């Protein structure tokens, strides 16, 4: 009896170009992401990071080239295999909605307008995975920002995705809550591919297995090493500093003539 072949990639970009109103945001993008990668996407605002996620999800269509998932599927054919946590998902905290109700939204498909027993079981399991099952009956307004983000990830997990895409999930989340969230994502990464957009350099050295620098095109690195060359590609010639353990570190060279403060 032959064994089932593992896919060569979960995500493949082949000479992808994409534009908004004839202005190209991404050019000549070619890279592949193997299964169970923890890919962190970095780059300047407006460089194309969110657009890259939308191309994977099929929300944007390339002007040229192709995006394929799981050894050949078009993005829209693989939507049921992807979970997505978008950027800046704001809830009206005055709206009375329970945690469980929010997570159950991830089970809605097509014209379906009711939840089955299986849906509820999957929702509770997703909450348990994110360490939020004890808050199932709580109101979203009662949670911290970090807890709300974990609920949104649980919502994305209810479809049992093979790829989890997150767009800056730790924005406005305190450091302690960030670590909890990242640790949960690392646990998930043992079973699925995680693709995370972030400005946090520390997540790369502690959690990533690969880095994609996005700034008009994509520079893919199959390791979690941060190099000056990598950041130069992603952020251009401007000096970049990161903060590690409370101490700022200059990781790119200064402009000619720039003086120390």
C-alpha positions in Angstrom: 0.0 0.0 0.0 1.6 3.3 -1.1 1.9 6.2 1.3 0.2 9.5 0.5 2.7 12.0 -0.8 3.1 15.1 1.2 2.6 18.4 -0.8 5.7 20.1 -2.0 4.3 23.5 -1.0 1.3 25.1 0.7 1.7 28.4 -1.1 3.3 29.1 -4.4 3.8 32.5 -6.2 5.1 32.4 -9.7 6.1 35.7 -11.4 3.1 37.5 -9.8 2.4 41.2 -10.6 -0.5 43.1 -9.0 -1.7 46.6 -9.4 -4.4 49.0 -8.0 -5.6 51.3 -10.7 -2.7 50.5 -13.0 -0.2 51.3 -10.2 1.8 48.2 -9.5 2.1 47.3 -5.8 3.9 44.0 -6.3 6.2 43.0 -9.1 7.9 39.7 -10.1 6.9 37.9 -6.9 8.2 34.3 -6.9 8.5 32.1 -3.9 7.1 29.0 -2.3 6.1 28.1 1.3 6.5 24.5 2.4 4.0 22.8 4.7 4.1 23.8 8.5 6.2 26.9 7.9 5.9 29.8 10.4 6.4 32.6 7.9 6.7 36.2 9.2 6.1 38.9 6.6 7.8 42.3 7.3 8.1 45.5 5.3 7.1 49.2 5.3 3.6 50.4 5.3 2.3 50.4 1.7 4.9 47.9 0.7 2.3 45.2 -0.2 2.1 43.0 2.9 -1.7 43.0 3.2 -2.0 42.7 -0.6 0.1 39.5 -0.4 -2.3 38.0 2.0 -5.3 39.0 -0.2 -3.6 37.3 -3.2 -3.3 34.1 -1.1 -6.9 34.3 -0.1 -8.1 35.0 -3.7 -9.5 38.4 -2.6 -7.1 39.9 -5.2 -6.3 38.4 -8.6 -2.8 38.9 -10.2 -2.5 41.0 -13.3 0.2 38.6 -14.3 1.6 35.3 -13.0 -0.2 32.8 -10.8 -0.8 31.9 -7.2 -1.3 28.2 -6.3 -2.0 26.4 -3.0 -1.5 22.8 -1.9 0.3 21.7 -5.1 -2.1 23.2 -7.7 -5.3 24.7 -6.3 -6.4 28.2 -7.2 -6.9 30.3 -4.0 -10.7 30.4 -4.4 -10.7 26.6 -4.6 -8.9 26.4 -1.3 -10.8 29.0 0.8 -12.2 26.2 3.0 -8.6 25.2 3.9 -7.6 28.7 5.1 -8.3 30.7 8.2 -7.9 34.5 8.2 -7.6 37.1 10.9 -7.7 40.5 9.2 -6.0 43.7 10.4 -7.7 46.1 12.8 -10.9 44.1 13.3 -12.8 46.5 15.6 -15.8 45.5 17.5 -18.4 47.9 18.8 -17.9 47.0 22.4 -21.4 48.4 23.2 -22.9 45.6 21.0 -24.0 42.7 23.2 -22.3 39.6 21.7 -20.9 36.6 23.5 -17.5 35.0 22.8 -19.1 31.8 21.6 -21.3 33.6 19.2 -18.3 35.3 17.6 -16.4 32.0 17.2 -19.5 30.3 15.7 -19.4 32.9 12.9 -16.5 31.0 11.5 -18.8 28.1 10.8 -21.2 29.9 8.6 -21.0 28.8 4.9 -23.1 29.8 2.0 -26.9 30.2 2.7 -26.6 28.3 6.0 -28.3 30.3 8.8 -28.2 28.0 11.7 -25.6 26.2 13.8 -25.4 22.4 14.2 -24.2 20.4 17.2 -21.0 19.8 15.3 -20.6 23.6 14.8 -20.8 24.2 18.5 -18.4 21.4 19.2 -15.9 22.8 16.8 -16.3 26.3 18.3 -15.6 25.0 21.8 -12.6 23.1 20.6 -11.2 26.2 18.9 -11.7 28.2 22.1 -9.9 25.5 24.1 -7.0 25.5 21.6 -6.6 29.2 22.2 -7.0 28.9 26.0 -10.3 30.8 26.0 -12.9 28.1 26.6 -13.7 29.4 30.1 -14.8 32.7 28.5 -17.3 31.1 26.1 -20.3 32.8 27.8 -18.5 36.1 28.5 -19.3 39.2 26.5 -16.6 40.4 24.1 -16.7 43.8 25.8 -15.5 42.1 29.1 -12.3 40.9 27.5 -8.9 42.5 27.1 -7.6 43.3 23.6 -5.3 40.3 23.7 -8.1 38.0 24.7 -10.3 39.4 21.9 -7.5 38.6 19.4 -7.4 35.0 20.7 -11.1 34.7 20.2 -10.8 36.0 16.6 -8.1 33.4 16.0 -10.4 30.7 17.4 -13.1 31.9 15.0 -10.6 31.4 12.1 -9.7 27.9 13.4 -13.3 26.6 13.4 -13.0 25.5 9.8 -9.9 23.4 10.6 -7.6 25.3 8.2 -4.3 24.0 6.8 -3.1 27.6 6.6 -3.7 30.4 9.1 -3.1 34.0 7.9 -2.9 36.8 10.4 -2.4 40.5 9.6 -0.7 42.2 12.5 -2.6 40.4 15.2 -0.6 41.9 18.1 -1.3 45.5 17.3 -2.4 47.3 20.5 -1.8 44.2 22.5 0.4 44.4 25.6 3.7 42.5 25.7 2.5 39.8 28.1 -0.5 39.1 26.0 1.6 39.1 22.8 3.8 36.3 24.2 0.7 34.2 25.1 -0.6 34.7 21.6 2.7 33.9 19.9 3.1 30.7 22.0 -0.4 29.6 20.9 0.5 30.2 17.3 3.7 28.1 17.8 1.6 25.3 19.1 -0.7 25.6 16.1 2.3 25.6 13.8 3.1 22.0 14.8 0.1 21.0 12.7 -0.6 23.8 10.2 1.2 26.6 8.2 1.2 30.0 9.9 1.6 33.2 7.9 1.9 36.3 10.1 2.3 40.0 9.1 4.2 41.9 11.8 6.4 44.9 12.5 7.7 43.1 15.6 11.3 41.9 14.9 11.4 39.8 18.1 8.8 37.4 16.7 11.2 36.5 13.9 14.1 35.3 16.1 11.8 33.6 18.6 9.1 32.0 16.5 9.6 32.2 12.7 11.0 29.5 10.5 11.1 31.8 7.5 10.9 35.5 6.7 9.4 37.4 3.7 10.5 41.0 3.2 7.9 42.8 1.2 8.5 46.2 -0.4 7.2 46.2 -4.0 8.4 42.7 -4.5 9.1 39.8 -2.1 12.5 38.6 -0.8 12.0 35.2 0.8 14.4 33.8 3.4 14.1 30.2 4.6 15.5 31.0 8.1 14.7 33.3 11.0 18.0 35.2 10.9 17.7 39.0 10.7 20.4 40.5 8.6 21.1 44.1 7.6 20.8 43.0 4.0 17.3 41.6 4.6 16.1 44.8 6.3 17.8 46.9 3.6 15.7 45.1 1.0 12.5 45.5 2.9 12.8 49.0 4.3 15.2 50.7 1.9 18.1 52.9 2.9 16.4 54.4 6.0 18.0 53.4 9.3 15.9 50.9 11.2 16.0 50.3 15.0 14.4 47.4 16.9 13.8 47.2 20.6 14.9 44.0 22.3 14.7 43.6 26.1 14.0 47.3 26.4 17.3 48.3 24.6 17.2 49.9 21.1 19.5 48.4 18.5 20.4 49.9 15.2 20.2 47.1 12.6 20.9 49.2 9.5 23.7 51.6 8.8 23.1 55.3 9.2 22.6 57.8 6.4 25.9 59.5 5.3 26.5 62.5 7.6 24.0 61.3 10.3 25.3 61.9 13.8 24.7 60.0 17.0 22.1 61.5 19.3 
